[in-house]
């Protein structure tokens, strides 16, 4: 298969849905010879918010220490290959095509077909092995205990802040979600966690004790360094990332940390974009109340005393009433539009979830919302938030590139 044919085949596997469990990914990684080499260090990251930013910071820190890194994240915003990077560079199209061609042949006779996410993990792990990565950073797709990434043995377990999300899969209470996230702790190797609520803290601590794993909670942000990623929460993510590098005994220096944190990039997290007409936008994937709160804090830090013109959309199964209540604190006007997803909410559903005192408008599509919002307040950028699907589509439209989102 060429690249396009291989991607078409992979996307067709989304019909198999999301299957939480470790037997299938373990078999796939073993038979595809994609398990990491013994000398490779693996960092496994779970949590609700901050996984991507923390992963990107660890990747940058390790590379600035001279280590060759493999980074696996999800979802992608525009290009599927965003999910798999070696030393910051996306996997090549030909490598994807070759790998998916091999995998299609391997699993053709299997009674239970691997999922989109499991196949993507196999592509990534084989690529990291072939490129002889020294450090692999794996971000969970969802949860932890039964997430496919947990099939990969980890040397270090990291847990970012936990909140309610994906409740239909992970449970509808914080302790149930925390139990799923803490499920990445599968050995006595060290655990490092961000500051958590008292309930999540207790669940994580109990799981670490059960596995006889030493655990450390990082409660203080890192100070004294300029961060390229914006927002006070990123200083906490940076502290977690730095402790992870110390745990792996990387040769960290002050200059290394300074350069790494000043040059970390992570798309869709308070990401500035300027379109061809010179209009300014901020893209942020906040889609739960906790993330919305950090988004509001970041806006107030970056644009004090400036109300935000917002474009908002969301998909089903999110607590959008609470999200909208939080972002309404900084909003002068909220423009609502549908997004291209089978799980997208209609503008009528979005409007019904808005606070009574909010100023809202409904638009038939993203293009109309962009056109209306961009004329309102030239003094500050338009803020686009509510869903990573929305962020990917907005980034593609604003930069004139094609995108192909996935459901996993």
DOGU-242840 format. One line per 10 residues: number of its first residue (from 1); their letters; for each residue x, y, z of C-alpha. Coordinates in steps of 0.5 Angstrom, whole numbers, plus 500, padded with zeros to 3 digits. Layout:
N
NUM = A = X Y Z | ...
***
This chain:
408
1 = XXXXXXXXXX = 500 500 500 | 502 507 499 | 501 512 504 | 494 514 503 | 492 507 502 | 495 505 508 | 491 511 512 | 485 509 509 | 486 502 511 | 487 505 518
11 = XXXXXXXXXX = 482 509 519 | 477 504 516 | 479 500 523 | 475 505 527 | 469 501 526 | 472 496 531 | 471 502 536 | 475 503 543 | 477 496 546 | 480 497 553
21 = XXXXXXXXXX = 484 491 555 | 492 489 554 | 491 482 551 | 491 485 544 | 496 490 544 | 501 485 548 | 500 480 542 | 501 485 537 | 507 489 540 | 510 482 541
31 = XXXXXXXXXX = 509 479 534 | 510 485 531 | 517 485 534 | 515 492 537 | 517 492 544 | 522 496 547 | 530 494 548 | 532 492 555 | 536 499 555 | 531 503 553
41 = XXXXXXXXXX = 528 508 558 | 520 508 558 | 516 514 561 | 509 512 561 | 504 518 563 | 497 518 565 | 492 524 567 | 486 528 565 | 489 535 564 | 497 536 562
51 = XXXXXXXXXX = 499 530 559 | 501 533 552 | 504 539 555 | 508 535 560 | 510 530 555 | 513 535 550 | 517 538 556 | 520 531 558 | 522 530 550 | 525 537 550
61 = XXXXXXXXXX = 529 536 556 | 531 529 554 | 533 532 547 | 537 538 550 | 541 533 555 | 543 529 548 | 538 523 549 | 535 521 542 | 527 521 544 | 521 517 541
71 = XXXXXXXXXX = 514 521 543 | 507 518 542 | 501 522 543 | 494 523 541 | 490 525 538 | 493 529 532 | 490 536 530 | 491 536 523 | 496 530 521 | 496 523 523
81 = XXXXXXXXXX = 504 523 523 | 504 528 529 | 502 522 534 | 509 519 533 | 516 523 533 | 523 522 534 | 527 527 536 | 521 532 535 | 521 530 527 | 514 527 525
91 = XXXXXXXXXX = 515 519 522 | 516 519 515 | 510 518 510 | 513 512 507 | 515 509 514 | 507 509 516 | 506 506 509 | 511 500 510 | 509 499 517 | 501 499 516
101 = XXXXXXXXXX = 502 494 510 | 506 489 515 | 501 490 520 | 495 489 515 | 498 482 513 | 500 480 520 | 493 481 523 | 489 479 517 | 487 472 520 | 486 474 527
111 = XXXXXXXXXX = 479 473 530 | 479 480 533 | 482 486 529 | 486 491 533 | 483 498 534 | 486 504 530 | 489 506 537 | 493 499 538 | 495 499 531 | 498 506 531
121 = XXXXXXXXXX = 502 504 538 | 505 498 534 | 507 503 528 | 510 508 534 | 514 502 538 | 517 499 532 | 519 506 529 | 522 508 536 | 526 501 536 | 528 501 529
131 = XXXXXXXXXX = 531 509 530 | 534 506 537 | 531 511 541 | 534 512 548 | 528 515 551 | 520 513 550 | 515 518 552 | 508 514 552 | 502 518 553 | 496 514 555
141 = XXXXXXXXXX = 490 515 550 | 484 514 555 | 485 512 562 | 491 508 564 | 489 501 567 | 486 498 560 | 489 503 556 | 494 500 550 | 500 504 552 | 500 500 559
151 = XXXXXXXXXX = 502 494 555 | 509 497 554 | 513 496 561 | 515 502 564 | 521 505 568 | 517 511 570 | 510 512 571 | 507 519 571 | 500 522 573 | 498 529 571
161 = XXXXXXXXXX = 492 532 574 | 486 528 574 | 479 530 573 | 472 527 571 | 473 526 563 | 471 520 559 | 466 518 564 | 462 513 560 | 469 509 560 | 472 511 566
171 = XXXXXXXXXX = 467 512 571 | 462 517 573 | 466 519 580 | 473 522 581 | 475 516 585 | 473 511 579 | 477 515 574 | 483 516 579 | 483 508 580 | 483 508 572
181 = XXXXXXXXXX = 489 513 571 | 493 510 577 | 492 503 573 | 499 505 569 | 502 503 576 | 504 496 574 | 511 495 577 | 515 497 583 | 518 502 579 | 518 510 581
191 = XXXXXXXXXX = 511 514 581 | 511 521 580 | 504 525 581 | 502 532 580 | 498 535 585 | 492 532 586 | 485 533 590 | 485 529 596 | 481 523 593 | 485 522 587
201 = XXXXXXXXXX = 491 523 592 | 489 517 596 | 487 513 590 | 494 514 587 | 498 513 594 | 494 506 595 | 496 503 588 | 503 505 589 | 503 502 596 | 500 496 593
211 = XXXXXXXXXX = 505 495 588 | 511 497 592 | 513 503 588 | 516 509 591 | 512 515 590 | 513 523 590 | 507 528 589 | 510 535 586 | 506 540 589 | 510 546 587
221 = XXXXXXXXXX = 511 550 580 | 518 551 577 | 520 558 578 | 526 562 575 | 525 560 568 | 522 563 562 | 517 558 559 | 515 558 551 | 508 554 553 | 503 559 557
231 = XXXXXXXXXX = 499 559 563 | 501 558 570 | 499 551 570 | 505 550 565 | 510 551 571 | 507 546 575 | 507 541 568 | 514 543 568 | 516 541 575 | 513 534 574
241 = XXXXXXXXXX = 517 534 567 | 524 536 571 | 523 531 576 | 522 525 571 | 528 527 568 | 532 527 575 | 528 520 576 | 532 517 570 | 538 521 572 | 539 525 566
251 = XXXXXXXXXX = 545 530 566 | 541 536 567 | 544 543 567 | 541 549 568 | 543 551 561 | 539 545 559 | 533 546 563 | 533 554 560 | 533 552 553 | 529 546 553
261 = XXXXXXXXXX = 523 550 557 | 524 556 552 | 523 552 546 | 518 547 548 | 512 547 543 | 505 543 544 | 500 545 539 | 493 546 541 | 494 549 548 | 494 556 548
271 = XXXXXXXXXX = 497 556 541 | 497 563 537 | 495 563 530 | 495 569 525 | 491 567 518 | 493 570 512 | 489 576 513 | 493 578 519 | 488 576 524 | 490 573 531
281 = XXXXXXXXXX = 487 567 534 | 489 563 540 | 487 556 540 | 486 552 546 | 483 544 547 | 480 545 554 | 474 541 554 | 473 540 561 | 472 544 567 | 479 544 570
291 = XXXXXXXXXX = 482 545 563 | 477 551 562 | 479 554 569 | 487 553 567 | 485 557 560 | 481 562 564 | 487 563 568 | 492 563 562 | 488 569 559 | 488 573 565
301 = XXXXXXXXXX = 495 573 565 | 496 574 558 | 491 579 557 | 489 582 563 | 483 587 563 | 481 584 556 | 475 580 555 | 475 575 550 | 471 574 543 | 470 566 544
311 = XXXXXXXXXX = 469 561 538 | 466 555 542 | 464 548 540 | 464 541 543 | 462 534 542 | 457 529 546 | 459 526 553 | 462 533 556 | 460 537 562 | 459 543 557
321 = XXXXXXXXXX = 455 547 562 | 460 547 567 | 466 549 561 | 461 554 559 | 460 557 566 | 467 558 567 | 469 561 560 | 464 566 561 | 467 569 566 | 472 572 561
331 = XXXXXXXXXX = 467 572 555 | 465 578 551 | 461 574 546 | 461 567 545 | 460 564 538 | 457 557 537 | 458 553 531 | 458 545 529 | 464 541 528 | 465 536 523
341 = XXXXXXXXXX = 464 530 528 | 459 525 528 | 459 526 536 | 458 534 535 | 453 538 539 | 448 542 535 | 448 550 536 | 442 549 539 | 444 544 544 | 450 549 545
351 = XXXXXXXXXX = 446 555 546 | 442 551 551 | 448 550 555 | 450 557 556 | 449 561 562 | 443 565 562 | 447 572 562 | 452 570 556 | 452 574 550 | 452 568 544
361 = XXXXXXXXXX = 451 568 537 | 449 561 533 | 453 560 526 | 452 555 521 | 459 553 520 | 466 554 523 | 467 559 517 | 462 563 519 | 464 564 526 | 471 565 524
371 = XXXXXXXXXX = 468 571 520 | 464 574 525 | 468 573 531 | 474 576 527 | 471 583 526 | 469 584 533 | 475 586 538 | 482 587 534 | 485 589 540 | 486 582 542
381 = XXXXXXXXXX = 486 575 539 | 480 571 538 | 480 565 543 | 477 558 540 | 476 553 545 | 471 547 547 | 474 541 543 | 480 538 540 | 476 537 534 | 474 544 533
391 = XXXXXXXXXX = 482 546 534 | 484 541 529 | 479 544 524 | 480 551 526 | 488 550 525 | 487 547 518 | 482 553 516 | 486 558 518 | 493 555 516 | 490 553 509
401 = XXXXXXXX = 492 546 510 | 488 539 510 | 486 535 516 | 483 528 517 | 481 528 524 | 480 521 527 | 475 518 533 | 481 515 537
***
